[in-house]
Amino acid sequence: MAERVGSKHCPSDPLILSIDDLKDAASAKLPTSARDFYNSGSTLQVTVADNSLAFNKYKLRPRVLRDVSKVNTSTLIFDKKIDFPLCIAPAGLQAMAHPDGELATSRACSLRNIHMGVSSFSNYSVEDVVSASAGTTQSDHPPIAHVMQLYTMQDRAMQARIIARAEKAGCVAIFLTADSPVLGVRYNEARADFRTPEGLGFPMLEKMSAQIRATTHDAGFTVFNSDSHSWRREIAWLRSVTSMQIWIKGVLTAEDVLLAREYGCDGVVVSNHGGRQLDGTPATIDALPECVEAAAGQIRVHIDGGIRSGADIFRAVALGAECVWVGRPAIWGLAYDGEKGVSAMLDILYNDFRRCMQLTGCSSVAEITRSALGIARKDGPLARL
């Protein structure tokens, strides 16, 4: 009998051992339009592929004869200890993958004791997403944290309502997605005339299904999003309406990290929107080192994009990321088996990360440093970082 992580299934079910297995199983279940929406990126999709492939350049340098019998994978994120340095990134339209959508994801995050981001395009309200995790809170750890993802918007009153609702619901931070003055060109959406499936709303954007389906995803985004944003305008306004932390999501350069520091932001997420915005940008793992250097310990640095294994999490931490965020793997988990699928995905990444720590001789996250990595060179031996 095939056995998936954490539960047993009939012999015809696939054996899910890796995130790639989960992607294949999920893709087989999803309708073509939904699968392409989730899995594809902009134009030629170079960045989508590079995000994952770039991790392979960073080779692991294991140390031997280390006592790793009491390895500790936990870390402190948003002043709360989580099981390992991974959180679920804000990703919209999760109910297209499974009817429980963000509710199932929130429950799985709570059971695994990691934090979660809530998208402005969530199919459930932030109040319901946060509440979903409360019912599964374990007695040995406090409730998980949620962050609210936000775009710059033309309608400041609606933007303020989203922020107020998120703060009242208990969110600890705003993740301002700053890389999207316009949407990237996504050929598959244009060719398929992609529309949000009937019956799914965007409660945080105060839009019901009929309103959403009246336009394409691109056109609907253009109506509410502001392309006249600026550091001075956005950060000052956010500070005036919330006491939550303010993070900038979508940073790829040292210059923007320095600006985030200058404007008093609490952190940055090194991200290229999963390859869904400007194609041809660097893989996030390649952009990470210069962003960490620019941060100089004065601002927190997280990363998303292309993480598909515990070894990828290890590499990102070794290069200076405090935490990594994953989006598509959670969607694949949902599509495969709802909450159980997300839990299986988290278990795969947790177990792989823990084993990677042990095999490299690291007993704590603090011991994961650049010395654990080398860079592959075509013209000679492995180069030390």
C-alpha positions as CSV (number, residue, x, y, z in Angstrom):
1,M,0.0,0.0,0.0
2,A,1.4,3.4,-1.0
3,E,1.8,5.7,2.0
4,R,1.9,9.4,1.8
5,V,3.5,11.6,4.5
6,G,1.3,11.5,7.6
7,S,-1.6,9.4,6.2
8,K,-2.5,6.2,4.3
9,H,-4.2,6.0,1.0
10,C,-5.3,3.4,-1.5
11,P,-2.7,1.7,-3.7
12,S,-3.7,3.7,-6.8
13,D,-2.7,7.0,-5.1
14,P,0.7,8.4,-6.0
15,L,3.6,8.1,-3.5
16,I,4.4,11.7,-2.5
17,L,8.0,11.9,-1.4
18,S,9.1,15.3,-2.7
19,I,7.6,18.6,-3.8
20,D,8.0,17.6,-7.4
21,D,5.9,14.5,-6.7
22,L,3.3,16.8,-5.1
23,K,3.4,19.2,-8.1
24,D,2.8,16.3,-10.5
25,A,-0.1,14.9,-8.5
26,A,-1.7,18.3,-8.1
27,S,-1.3,19.3,-11.7
28,A,-3.0,16.0,-12.7
29,K,-6.1,17.0,-10.6
30,L,-6.4,20.7,-11.6
31,P,-8.3,21.9,-14.7
32,T,-6.0,23.2,-17.4
33,S,-6.8,26.9,-16.8
34,A,-6.2,26.6,-13.0
35,R,-3.0,24.6,-13.5
36,D,-1.6,27.1,-15.9
37,F,-2.6,30.1,-13.7
38,Y,-0.8,28.6,-10.7
39,N,2.3,27.1,-12.4
40,S,3.1,29.7,-15.1
41,G,4.9,33.0,-15.1
42,S,5.3,36.0,-17.4
43,T,6.2,36.0,-21.1
44,L,9.0,33.4,-21.8
45,Q,9.0,32.1,-18.2
46,V,12.7,32.3,-17.9
47,T,12.6,33.5,-14.3
48,V,10.1,30.8,-13.2
49,A,12.6,28.2,-14.2
50,D,15.7,30.1,-13.0
51,N,14.2,30.5,-9.5
52,S,14.5,26.8,-8.8
53,L,17.5,25.9,-11.0
54,A,19.7,28.6,-9.5
55,F,19.8,26.8,-6.1
56,N,21.8,24.0,-7.7
57,K,24.9,26.3,-8.1
58,Y,25.3,26.5,-4.3
59,K,26.8,23.2,-3.3
60,L,26.6,21.9,0.3
61,R,29.8,21.5,2.2
62,P,29.0,18.8,4.9
63,R,31.1,18.5,8.1
64,V,31.5,15.1,9.6
65,L,31.7,13.5,13.0
66,R,29.5,16.2,14.5
67,D,27.0,15.3,17.2
68,V,23.6,16.1,15.6
69,S,21.5,13.9,17.9
70,K,19.7,16.9,19.4
71,V,19.3,19.0,16.3
72,N,17.1,22.1,16.8
73,T,15.4,23.4,13.7
74,S,13.3,26.1,15.4
75,T,13.8,29.8,14.9
76,L,12.2,33.1,16.1
77,I,10.1,34.9,13.5
78,F,7.8,37.8,14.5
79,D,8.8,37.3,18.1
80,K,7.4,33.8,18.0
81,K,9.2,30.5,17.9
82,I,8.3,28.4,14.8
83,D,9.3,24.8,14.0
84,F,11.7,25.8,11.2
85,P,12.6,28.9,9.1
86,L,9.7,28.6,6.6
87,C,6.4,30.3,6.3
88,I,3.6,30.2,3.7
89,A,3.6,33.1,1.3
90,P,0.5,35.1,0.5
91,A,-1.0,33.6,-2.6
92,G,-4.4,34.4,-4.0
93,L,-7.3,32.3,-5.4
94,Q,-6.5,29.3,-3.1
95,A,-10.2,28.1,-3.3
96,M,-9.7,27.4,-7.0
97,A,-7.3,24.6,-5.9
98,H,-9.6,23.3,-3.1
99,P,-12.9,24.6,-1.7
100,D,-11.4,25.2,1.8
101,G,-8.7,27.3,0.2
102,E,-6.9,29.7,2.7
103,L,-8.8,28.2,5.6
104,A,-7.2,24.8,5.0
105,T,-3.8,26.4,4.6
106,S,-4.1,28.3,7.9
107,R,-5.1,25.2,9.8
108,A,-2.1,23.3,8.3
109,C,0.2,26.1,9.2
110,S,-1.0,26.1,12.8
111,L,-0.5,22.3,13.1
112,R,3.0,22.6,11.8
113,N,3.6,25.8,13.9
114,I,4.7,28.2,11.1
115,H,3.3,31.6,10.1
116,M,1.2,32.4,7.1
117,G,0.6,35.3,4.7
118,V,-2.9,36.3,3.6
119,S,-3.3,37.6,0.0
120,S,-5.5,40.6,-0.9
121,F,-6.9,38.2,-3.5
122,S,-7.8,35.6,-0.8
123,N,-11.1,33.9,-1.3
124,Y,-11.8,34.0,2.4
125,S,-11.6,37.1,4.7
126,V,-8.6,37.7,6.9
127,E,-10.9,37.3,9.9
128,D,-11.9,33.8,8.8
129,V,-8.3,32.8,7.8
130,V,-6.9,33.9,11.2
131,S,-9.8,32.2,13.1
132,A,-9.3,28.9,11.2
133,S,-5.9,28.5,12.7
134,A,-7.2,29.1,16.3
135,G,-9.1,25.9,16.3
136,T,-5.9,23.9,15.7
137,T,-3.5,25.7,18.0
138,Q,-1.3,23.3,19.9
139,S,-1.0,23.6,23.7
140,D,2.8,23.6,23.5
141,H,3.1,26.7,21.3
142,P,1.3,30.1,21.1
143,P,-0.9,30.9,18.1
144,I,0.9,31.4,14.8
145,A,1.2,34.9,13.2
146,H,-0.5,36.0,10.1
147,V,0.7,38.9,7.8
148,M,-1.5,40.8,5.4
149,Q,-0.3,41.2,1.8
150,L,-1.3,44.5,0.2
151,Y,-0.9,46.3,-3.1
152,T,-0.7,50.0,-3.5
153,M,-4.3,51.1,-4.4
154,Q,-6.1,54.0,-6.1
155,D,-8.8,53.7,-3.5
156,R,-7.1,54.8,-0.2
157,A,-10.3,54.3,1.8
158,M,-10.5,50.6,0.7
159,Q,-6.8,50.2,1.4
160,A,-7.3,51.6,4.9
161,R,-10.3,49.3,5.5
162,I,-8.1,46.2,4.5
163,I,-5.4,47.3,6.9
164,A,-7.8,48.0,9.8
165,R,-9.5,44.6,9.3
166,A,-6.1,42.8,9.2
167,E,-4.9,44.6,12.4
168,K,-8.1,43.9,14.2
169,A,-8.0,40.3,13.2
170,G,-4.5,40.0,14.8
171,C,-2.1,40.3,11.8
172,V,1.3,41.4,12.9
173,A,2.6,42.9,9.6
174,I,1.7,44.4,6.3
175,F,3.6,42.9,3.3
176,L,3.4,45.7,0.7
177,T,3.9,44.1,-2.7
178,A,5.9,46.8,-4.4
179,D,6.9,45.1,-7.6
180,S,3.5,45.4,-9.3
181,P,2.7,48.9,-10.6
182,V,1.2,46.9,-13.5
183,L,0.8,43.1,-13.9
184,G,3.4,41.2,-15.8
185,V,2.4,39.9,-19.2
186,R,1.1,36.3,-18.8
187,Y,0.5,34.7,-22.2
188,N,-1.4,31.7,-20.9
189,E,-4.0,34.0,-19.1
190,A,-4.5,36.0,-22.3
191,R,-4.8,33.0,-24.5
192,A,-7.3,31.2,-22.2
193,D,-9.2,34.5,-21.3
194,F,-8.7,33.5,-17.7
195,R,-11.4,34.5,-15.3
196,T,-11.8,33.7,-11.6
197,P,-14.1,30.6,-11.4
198,E,-17.8,31.3,-10.7
199,G,-18.7,31.5,-7.0
200,L,-15.3,32.8,-5.8
201,G,-15.1,36.3,-4.3
202,F,-12.4,38.5,-3.0
203,P,-13.8,39.6,0.3
204,M,-10.8,41.8,1.2
205,L,-11.3,43.7,-2.0
206,E,-15.0,43.8,-1.4
207,K,-15.8,42.1,-4.7
208,M,-18.3,39.4,-5.4
209,S,-18.1,36.7,-8.1
210,A,-20.2,38.4,-10.7
211,Q,-18.1,41.6,-10.5
212,I,-14.8,39.7,-10.7
213,R,-15.9,37.6,-13.7
214,A,-17.0,40.6,-15.6
215,T,-13.3,41.4,-16.4
216,T,-10.1,39.5,-17.0
217,H,-7.7,39.2,-14.1
218,D,-5.3,41.7,-15.7
219,A,-8.1,44.3,-16.3
220,G,-9.5,43.8,-12.8
221,F,-6.1,44.5,-11.3
222,T,-5.5,47.6,-13.4
223,V,-8.8,49.2,-12.1
224,F,-7.8,49.1,-8.4
225,N,-4.0,49.2,-8.4
226,S,-2.0,52.4,-8.3
227,D,1.1,52.8,-10.6
228,S,1.9,56.2,-9.1
229,H,3.3,54.9,-5.9
230,S,6.6,56.0,-4.3
231,W,8.6,55.2,-1.2
232,R,7.8,58.6,0.4
233,R,4.1,58.4,-0.4
234,E,3.4,54.8,0.6
235,I,5.5,54.3,3.7
236,A,4.5,57.6,5.3
237,W,0.8,56.8,4.7
238,L,1.1,53.3,6.0
239,R,2.8,54.5,9.2
240,S,-0.1,56.9,9.7
241,V,-2.8,54.3,9.6
242,T,-1.3,51.2,11.3
243,S,1.0,50.1,14.1
244,M,1.7,46.8,12.4
245,Q,5.2,46.1,11.0
246,I,5.7,47.2,7.4
247,W,7.7,45.0,5.1
248,I,8.4,45.5,1.4
249,K,7.9,42.5,-0.8
250,G,9.4,42.3,-4.2
251,V,12.9,43.6,-3.5
252,L,15.8,42.4,-5.7
253,T,18.5,45.0,-5.4
254,A,20.8,46.4,-2.7
255,E,19.6,49.9,-3.7
256,D,16.0,49.1,-2.6
257,V,17.1,47.5,0.6
258,L,18.9,50.7,1.5
259,L,15.8,52.7,0.7
260,A,13.7,50.3,2.9
261,R,16.2,51.1,5.7
262,E,16.1,54.8,5.0
263,Y,12.3,54.8,5.3
264,G,12.2,52.8,8.4
265,C,10.7,49.6,7.1
266,D,10.8,46.5,9.4
267,G,11.9,44.1,6.7
268,V,12.1,43.1,3.1
269,V,11.2,40.0,1.2
270,V,13.6,39.3,-1.7
271,S,11.1,38.2,-4.3
272,N,10.4,38.4,-8.0
273,H,6.8,37.4,-7.6
274,G,7.4,33.8,-8.5
275,G,8.5,34.9,-12.0
276,R,5.0,36.3,-12.6
277,Q,6.0,39.9,-13.1
278,L,9.1,41.0,-15.0
279,D,10.6,38.0,-16.8
280,G,14.4,38.0,-17.0
281,T,15.0,39.2,-13.4
282,P,17.6,37.3,-11.4
283,A,16.6,34.2,-9.4
284,T,15.9,35.3,-5.8
285,I,18.6,33.1,-4.4
286,D,21.2,35.0,-6.6
287,A,19.8,38.4,-5.5
288,L,19.8,37.5,-1.9
289,P,23.6,38.0,-1.0
290,E,23.7,41.7,-2.1
291,C,20.4,42.4,-0.3
292,V,21.8,40.8,2.9
293,E,24.9,42.9,2.6
294,A,23.0,46.1,2.1
295,A,20.8,45.2,5.1
296,A,23.9,45.1,7.3
297,G,21.9,43.6,10.1
298,Q,19.8,46.7,10.4
299,I,16.7,45.3,8.7
300,R,15.3,41.8,8.4
301,V,15.7,39.9,5.1
302,H,13.4,37.1,4.0
303,I,13.1,35.4,0.6
304,D,10.6,33.6,-1.6
305,G,10.8,32.0,-5.0
306,G,11.8,28.5,-6.2
307,I,12.2,26.8,-2.9
308,R,11.4,23.1,-3.5
309,S,13.4,21.2,-0.8
310,G,14.7,21.4,2.7
311,A,18.2,21.8,1.2
312,D,16.9,25.0,-0.6
313,I,15.8,26.4,2.7
314,F,19.2,25.6,4.1
315,R,21.0,27.3,1.3
316,A,18.8,30.5,1.7
317,V,19.5,30.6,5.4
318,A,23.2,30.1,4.8
319,L,23.2,33.0,2.4
320,G,21.7,35.3,5.1
321,A,17.9,34.9,4.9
322,E,16.2,34.9,8.3
323,C,13.3,32.9,6.8
324,V,11.9,31.6,3.5
325,W,8.4,31.7,2.2
326,V,6.8,29.3,-0.3
327,G,3.6,29.8,-2.4
328,R,3.2,27.3,-5.1
329,P,4.0,24.2,-3.0
330,A,1.1,25.2,-0.7
331,I,-1.2,25.5,-3.7
332,W,-0.1,22.0,-4.9
333,G,-0.8,20.6,-1.5
334,L,-4.3,22.1,-1.5
335,A,-5.0,20.8,-5.0
336,Y,-3.8,17.3,-4.1
337,D,-5.6,16.8,-0.7
338,G,-6.8,20.0,0.9
339,E,-5.5,20.6,4.4
340,K,-3.9,17.1,4.5
341,G,-2.0,18.0,1.3
342,V,-0.6,21.2,2.7
343,S,0.4,19.4,5.9
344,A,2.1,16.7,3.8
345,M,4.0,19.4,1.9
346,L,5.1,21.0,5.2
347,D,6.2,17.7,6.6
348,I,8.3,17.0,3.5
349,L,10.1,20.3,3.7
350,Y,10.5,20.1,7.5
351,N,12.0,16.5,7.4
352,D,14.2,17.4,4.5
353,F,15.5,20.5,6.2
354,R,16.2,18.7,9.5
355,R,18.1,15.9,7.7
356,C,20.1,18.5,5.7
357,M,21.1,20.1,8.9
358,Q,22.2,16.8,10.4
359,L,24.2,15.8,7.3
360,T,26.0,19.1,7.2
361,G,26.8,19.0,10.9
362,C,24.6,21.8,12.0
363,S,22.8,21.4,15.4
364,S,20.9,24.7,15.3
365,V,19.8,27.3,12.7
366,A,22.4,29.7,14.1
367,E,25.1,27.3,12.9
368,I,24.0,27.5,9.3
369,T,26.4,30.0,7.7
370,R,28.0,30.7,4.4
371,S,30.8,28.4,5.3
372,A,28.4,25.5,4.6
373,L,28.2,26.4,1.0
374,G,30.5,26.5,-2.0
375,I,29.8,27.8,-5.5
376,A,30.1,25.5,-8.6
377,R,32.6,26.7,-11.1
378,K,33.0,25.5,-14.7
379,D,36.7,26.2,-14.8
380,G,38.0,24.5,-11.7
381,P,37.4,23.2,-8.1
382,L,34.5,24.3,-5.8
383,A,34.9,27.9,-4.8
384,R,34.4,28.9,-1.2
385,L,31.9,31.6,-0.5
